[in-house]
Amino acid sequence: MVAMPQPDADVLRRRQEIAAALSRIVPGEGVITVPTALKPYESDALTAYRQTPLMVVLPETVQQVSAVLRYCHEHGVRVVPRGSGTSLSGGSLPLADAVLLGMGKFNRVLDIDYANRTVTAQPGVTNLAITRAVEGRGFYYAPDPSSQIACSIGGNVAENSGGVHCLKYGLTTNNVLGVEIVLITGEILRLGGKHLDAEGYDLLGLITGSEGLLGVVTEVTVRILSKPTTARAVLMGFASSLAAGDCVADIIASGIIPAGLEMMDGPAIKAAEDFVHAGYPLDVEALLICELDGPAVEVDYLISRVCAIAEKHGVTTVRTSNSEEERALFWAGRKAAFPAVGRISPDYYCMDGTIPRKKLPLVLERMQELSQKYGLRVANVFHAGDGNLHPLILYDANKPGELEAAEALGADILCLCVEVGGVLTGEHGVGVEKRDLMPEQFSETDLNQQLRVKCAFDAEHLLNPGKVFPVLHRCAELGRMHVHHGALPHPELPRF
């Protein structure tokens, strides 16, 4: 056994000073420093990378968040914000020399305004809890990530999360009306509100998807929608993923905008069916789930059109939901695809890239070639309607070299997405997973412009450092928004 290096006396003294100061701000059990108690925080859902944080702070009020960030800013202490820890890109991966700011105690729905069709909630409220709070009155919150039972609305804002219904109803950015954030200096800002649009620059749009690099979200106001009078889902099985991909392109090209249009390939279908028993056909290589909603007569008409398009592409199985329970069961299999795949492989690496819809058949074909090249299986689950891909790369971390091969395969898939005119991420964010691939999509000029925005909010790079940018730059002259190329230390990724 190799002995781990022990921190020297100065480091221990520094840690004790920080812990004592933050304990005065967040008293009681609000500061965690015991090594065993820090273990649950050492990773988010990208479990290939783990790091024990310097300490964990669990504030309960906005004033405490403000005071913690102000202290860290004044004393040069780095901070990693964390919601529910469901990030799949390492967005909330801790640092050994950084305070992990856990927002789990911010878990209350603050206001439900049916007249304005809004809900205001603290960032630790789960995505699904918002719908649960209003469904009794016939409303719901549209963005519905597969992890909606666990992921927090604050994390959804940080990553601009989507879900199976984002094709018609949009991502988080299309459904957030206002946020309260705390800057690294401790300043509390409110952006937007219950009104449709805010005046001036679109700072709300800037914060949404900023991955915790610009501020800490402490309150979120979202729009809620009235449930459609009718919603039905159609299961369509195909003999190949290419045929299913062509069908997706034709459905959208015809002018039909489904509430959801999802695709699963053979391995994902079998895993989900064994796990949920949703009634998926097992003799097909690709499955589309297409949901149509609206007035009953419109839904019936659109279903007939979708089925006709599917017939043109050689559909082999068609099944339409005839009850709400059956519709929910169709979606239950899709939403359980990630944990289901975990039953057929010791480990898997969930990717997230987005491509133009018309490139779906080409990308599927190239991904099969890459899978064979690296000798690793890939189970595919797609938000096919908007081109957001979620390939699940199956590997065994106990076998030497397989994790590295999975990472290399994932990088090639993401580079392929950019090559065909897509982007590196659709909803999972960049985090640490994709940070070193950013130059594949952005030029140095592009990255420097993004860094200027980062520096305007956090000149010393204290908030969530080591994420998103492949090389960190310090703002030498903030007043002139100048960025020079003196590289700061860039945290390495600690392997499990």
SULDAPE-V784414 format. One record per backbone hydrogen bond with DSSP energy under -1.0 kcal/mol. NH is the residue of the N-H (numbers start at 1). CO is the residue of the C=O. If there is no record, write none. Layout:
{{NH | CO} {NH | CO}}
//
This chain:
{{12 | 8} {13 | 9} {14 | 10} {15 | 11} {16 | 12} {17 | 13} {18 | 14} {19 | 15} {20 | 16} {21 | 17} {22 | 18} {23 | 19} {24 | 20} {26 | 22} {32 | 56} {38 | 34} {41 | 38} {42 | 39} {47 | 45} {49 | 46} {50 | 494} {51 | 42} {54 | 95} {54 | 98} {56 | 32} {57 | 100} {58 | 30} {65 | 61} {66 | 62} {67 | 63} {68 | 64} {69 | 65} {70 | 66} {71 | 67} {72 | 68} {73 | 69} {74 | 70} {75 | 71} {77 | 72} {79 | 462} {80 | 99} {82 | 101} {93 | 90} {98 | 95} {99 | 78} {100 | 55} {101 | 80} {102 | 57} {103 | 82} {106 | 103} {107 | 105} {110 | 120} {111 | 120} {113 | 118} {118 | 113} {119 | 222} {120 | 111} {121 | 220} {122 | 108} {124 | 106} {125 | 122} {127 | 151} {128 | 148} {132 | 128} {133 | 129} {134 | 131} {135 | 131} {137 | 134} {138 | 135} {139 | 134} {140 | 225} {148 | 145} {150 | 147} {151 | 147} {153 | 125} {154 | 123} {156 | 152} {157 | 153} {158 | 154} {159 | 155} {160 | 156} {161 | 156} {164 | 144} {166 | 163} {169 | 165} {170 | 166} {172 | 161} {174 | 171} {175 | 172} {176 | 172} {177 | 221} {178 | 221} {179 | 191} {180 | 219} {181 | 189} {182 | 216} {183 | 187} {186 | 183} {189 | 181} {191 | 179} {193 | 177} {203 | 201} {206 | 202} {207 | 203} {208 | 204} {209 | 157} {210 | 207} {211 | 158} {213 | 210} {216 | 182} {218 | 180} {219 | 180} {220 | 121} {221 | 178} {222 | 119} {223 | 175} {224 | 117} {225 | 140} {227 | 138} {232 | 292} {234 | 290} {235 | 319} {236 | 288} {237 | 317} {238 | 286} {244 | 240} {245 | 241} {246 | 242} {247 | 243} {248 | 244} {249 | 245} {250 | 246} {251 | 247} {252 | 248} {253 | 249} {254 | 250} {255 | 252} {256 | 251} {259 | 291} {260 | 291} {262 | 289} {263 | 382} {264 | 287} {265 | 380} {266 | 285} {269 | 265} {270 | 266} {271 | 267} {272 | 268} {273 | 269} {274 | 270} {275 | 271} {276 | 272} {277 | 273} {285 | 238} {286 | 238} {287 | 264} {288 | 236} {289 | 262} {290 | 234} {291 | 260} {292 | 232} {294 | 230} {299 | 295} {300 | 296} {301 | 297} {302 | 298} {303 | 299} {304 | 300} {305 | 301} {306 | 302} {307 | 303} {308 | 304} {309 | 305} {310 | 306} {311 | 307} {312 | 308} {314 | 311} {315 | 310} {316 | 237} {317 | 237} {319 | 235} {321 | 233} {327 | 323} {328 | 324} {329 | 325} {330 | 326} {331 | 327} {332 | 328} {333 | 329} {334 | 330} {335 | 331} {336 | 332} {337 | 334} {340 | 336} {341 | 337} {342 | 338} {343 | 340} {344 | 341} {347 | 395} {349 | 393} {351 | 391} {353 | 389} {354 | 423} {355 | 387} {359 | 356} {360 | 357} {363 | 359} {364 | 360} {365 | 361} {366 | 362} {367 | 363} {368 | 364} {369 | 365} {370 | 366} {371 | 367} {372 | 368} {373 | 369} {374 | 370} {375 | 371} {376 | 371} {379 | 392} {381 | 390} {382 | 263} {383 | 388} {384 | 382} {385 | 261} {386 | 383} {388 | 383} {389 | 353} {390 | 381} {392 | 379} {393 | 349} {394 | 377} {395 | 347} {399 | 396} {402 | 399} {405 | 401} {406 | 402} {407 | 403} {408 | 404} {409 | 405} {410 | 406} {411 | 407} {412 | 408} {413 | 409} {414 | 410} {415 | 411} {416 | 412} {417 | 413} {418 | 414} {419 | 415} {420 | 416} {421 | 418} {422 | 417} {423 | 354} {432 | 89} {433 | 89} {434 | 430} {437 | 434} {438 | 435} {440 | 437} {441 | 438} {442 | 438} {447 | 443} {448 | 444} {449 | 445} {450 | 446} {451 | 447} {452 | 448} {453 | 449} {454 | 450} {455 | 451} {456 | 452} {457 | 453} {458 | 454} {461 | 458} {464 | 79} {468 | 431} {469 | 467} {481 | 478} {482 | 477} {484 | 474} {488 | 472} {496 | 48}}
//
